[in-house]
Amino acid sequence: MEKIEIIADDKQSLIRIDKFLQDRLANSSRNKIQDALKSGDILVNGKGIKPNYKIRPQDKITVQLPEKSHDHELKAQKIDLDIVFEDESILIINKPAGMVVHPGYNNWDETLVNGLIYHFDHLPISQNGEQRPGLVHRIDKDTTGLLVIAKTEASMTHLAKQFSDHSIERTYYAIVWGELKDDKGTIDANIGRSLKDRRLSSVFPEGDFGKTAITHYEVLKRLRYVTLAKCNLETGRTHQIRAHMKYIGHPLFNDAMYGGDKILKGERFSKYKAFVENCFKLLPRQALHAKTLGFIHPETSKYVEFDSELPENFSDLIIKWENYISHH
């Protein structure tokens, strides 16, 4: 068993312990936290507490982490990793398209996690014993860009709290269908698992379902039928940018799951149709890249920020659209 200690802030508001821990322990579920409370694996100020206990300022919470499950034992696999930065406590990885971040149903091999455990020993398990070494967040299989990986238990806890507090700076570049009306805007609408298809995320504007989701966007380049936009995540829900952009009528270019793999704007001419089909072949996935990542470093307590280049085919797609609209 491994032990994690968290001390509540001086200004901590009264909140149930399961909600408090769910926000601060990476990849944890409320059910697992409640089970741990009932089994006595979570203590507050050295004492066992009821599942409905409310955290108070300066409370010291001790969490016992169970040993890793051996179901679908993780395999170390030699996978080339694009490491942007590394020190004793963190890694910054530039993830390519097509790479699944962690093993799961139908994807037990060749994931980022399989590569991580091949290259690095003793990565922290993502709390509750789940087999997600080092992970404090993730990006979709066909989205490219930057991920931070925790190399120690302390850095994992520190980073998980920043994600919980929405203090992490995350900027994505996206190509969306259509012309965004405003140069800047904010989408504030709950996101949750689709009630029709569990693989998708849906927007629930009335707030009856889902969780708070906020995306800030800014137009970088207008390309008549598509728009290059910068998106900053205030929250990090599954498929957040993809679901939010579809919700406001601008699905991501070539996003098959959210309807962006069809010609949604433009001309009826066969030449235009052929041009768009060639664009789909050039970037055979949703046009989304996690470009920058900024946070307080767990060891130095200083703000650090990392940037990445757009993938070549993403940049080529922008040039292709620029050339098309300049000649038509």
N, C-alpha and C positions, 0 to 999 in steps of 0.2 A: 504494500500500500504506500502511496505517496501522499504528502500533505501539502495543501495550499492554504495560505493565510491571507485574508483580506481585511483591511481595517476601514470601516465606514468613515466618510468625510465628516468634518465638524458641522457642516450644514446639511447633512443627509436628512431628507424628508422621510416621514414614516411610510414605509412600503413593505409589503409582504416579502418574506425572505426568499420565497421561490421566484418571484418576479425580479428581485434584486440580483440573485445569482444567475438567473437565466440571461440577464443583460450583460453580465460580467464574465461568465465562463463560456469560452468559445464552443460553438456547436453543441450546446446543452439543450435539453428539453425540460419543460416544467415537470413532466411525469417522472423523469429520472431523478430530478432534484427532490421531489416529494418522496420518492422511494428511499433516497439517501437520508432524508430527514427522519423517516419512520424507522430506519435501521440504525440510527444513531451515528451515521458517518459525517454528519454536519453538526458542529457545536458553535454556540455563540457565547463568548466570554468563558469558555471552558465547560459549558453546560449544555445538555440536550434541550431542545426546544420543540414546540408544536409546529406543525406545518403552516399555521396561520400567524406565526410570530411576525411582528413588524420591526424591521431594522431601525435602530436609533443611532444618532451621531456617536462616533468613536467605538461602536460595537466591533469586537474582534471575532471574525468568522473563520472557523477552521474547517476545511473540507478534506476528507479522506478520499483519494482517488483510487478506484479499484484497479486491479491488474487488467491488462489488455485482454479482450476476448479473443479466443483462438478460432472462432468461426471465420472462414475465409481469411486465413492467416496471410498477412501481407508478404508479398514477394519483393525482394530487392532486385531491381532490374537496371541494367546499364543503359541509361537514357541520357543523351546530351542535354544539358541544361544551360540556358542563356542567363548566366549570373551577372547582373548589373552591379551589385554591391554585396560585400560580405564582411562582417566582423564577428566578434565573439557571441553576439546576442541575436542578430538578425541576418536574413538573406533577402535580397530583392531579386526576383526572377522575372524575366520577360517571357511570357508564355506564348507559344505559337498557336496558330489555328489548328483545330482538330485534336488537341490534347485535353483529355478529361483531367480535372484537378485531383479528385480523390476516387478510390475504388467504390463501386456501387453496382447495383443491378445491371447485368450485361456489360459491365466495364471493370473487370477485376484486374486487368493487366495494362501495362504501358501507360499508366497514369502519372501525373506529376509526383504523387506521393511515392509510387514505386521507384521513381528515379531519385527522390530525396533520400529514401532510406538506404539506397545503394551508395550514395555519395557521402552521407553524413550519419554518424553514430549518435545514438541517444537523443534523438529529437523528442521534445515533449509530446506526449499524447494529448489530443485536443479534449481535455477534461472528460470526466465520466467514463474514461476508458475507451472511448470511441477511437477507431483506428484511423485517425487523421493527423499523423505526426506533423507538428509545426504549423498547421493551418489555423489562421484566425479569420480568414475570409476566402472567397473564391470568385472566379469569373467563369462564364459559360464556356463550354467546349469549343465553340467556334468564334468566341471573342478573343482577341489577342491583347497582350499588354502586361502591365506590371502587377505583381503580387508580392506582399511582404510575408516572409516565413519566420516564425519564432524558433530560435535555436535553444532557448532555455525556458523552464517553467515560469521564471520571473518575467521574462520578456513577453511570454504568451499572455499572462495575466494583465500586464501593463497595456499591451496592445488591444486585448479584448475589451478593456474598459474604455479605451479611446473610441473603438468602433461603437460601443454601447452609448457613449456620450455624443456620438455624431461629430467628433472633433477631427476625424481623419479627413484630409483634403484629397478627394478623388475626382480627377478630370478625365472624361472620355471624349473622343472624337467620334462623331456619327454622321453618316450620310443618310438623310431621310427623304422620302418622297414628298414632292410639292414644295411650295414656298411658304415658309413660316411667316405669319402675318406680322409679328413684332420682332424687332432685332434682339430683344431680351425678354425672358419670361420665366415664370415659375409654375410648375405643375404640382399641386398639392391635393392628392387624392389617394385614398387607401388602396393598398394592393394585397391580394390574397390568392390562394390557390383557386383556379377556375372551378366553378361548380359543374361545368360540362366536360372538361378535359383536365385531368390532374397534372398533366405535363406542362400546362400553361399557367401563367399568372393573369388575373383579371383585375380591372380597376373597379372599385366600389365607391363612387363619388359621394354617396350618402353617408358613408362611414359606418354602415351597419355590419359590414364584414371586413376582414383583412386588418392590416396594420398601417399606421401612418407611413406615408411615402412622399418624399419631397425631392423633386428634381429641378434644378435651375439650368436654363439653357441660354445660349448666346449664338447668334448667327455669325459664322466666320466667312462664308462665301455663298452667294446666291447663284445657282446654276440653272435658272429658269424652271426646270422640271424637277430638280432635286436641290437639296440644301445641305451644305457642310455646316454642322453645328457642334459647339462645345457644350458638353453636359457635365454639371457638377452635382454629385450625389450628396444630399444632406443625410439621407438614410440609405440603407443598402439591402433592399428587398430583392428576392429572386426575380430576375428578368425585369428589373425596375425600369430602365430606360426603354427597353423594347415594348413593355406594356404601356408605359406612360405616353410614348410617342404615337403608338397606335390609337390610344384613347383620344388624343387631340387631332387625329386625322392625318398623321404623318408617319406611317410605319417605316422602320428602317429598310433601306435598300437591300433587296435580296434576302430578307428575313422570312424564310419559309414558314416558320411556326406562327408568325403574326401577320401573314398576308402580304409581305413586301416583295415576294418573288414573282409578282405579276406586274405588268405595265400599268401603273396607277395614274400617271400623269403624262401628258405629251400628245404627240401627233398620231394620226391614223395611218400615215404612209408606211409602206412596207420597208423603206430604208431606215426609218426611225425604229421600227420593230426589230429589224436585224441589228441595229446599233445597240439597243438595250439588251438583246439576247447575248451579244458579244461582251457587254459589260458584266452580265451575270456570270459568264464563263471566266472572265478575268478575276472576279472576286466571288468565288462560289460559296458564299456564306453571308451572314448579316454584316453590314458595314459598321462595325463597332470596335473601337480600340481603346484600351485603358492606358491613357497617355502619361498622366502624371500621378504621383502618390506622395503625400506629405503628412508627417506626423511627428509627435514628440518622441525622440529616441529613448528607449527604455533605460539605457545606462547613463547617457550624458544629460538627459532632461532638456536637450536642445532640439529645436525644430529642424527637421531634415526634409528635403524634397528631392524626388527622383523623377527624371523625365525619360521618355523613350521616343525613338523615331517611329513614324508610321510604317507599317509593313510596305514593301515595295509595290505589291499589287493594289494596295489601298491608295497610295500616292498616284500610281498609274491610272487608277479609276478617276480620280479628281482631274488629272490632266486630260483624260479622254473626254470627260464632260465639258471641260473648258474649251477644247478644240471643237467639239460639236456645236456648242452654242455660238462660238465666234464665226462659224461658217454657215449658220442657218438662221 
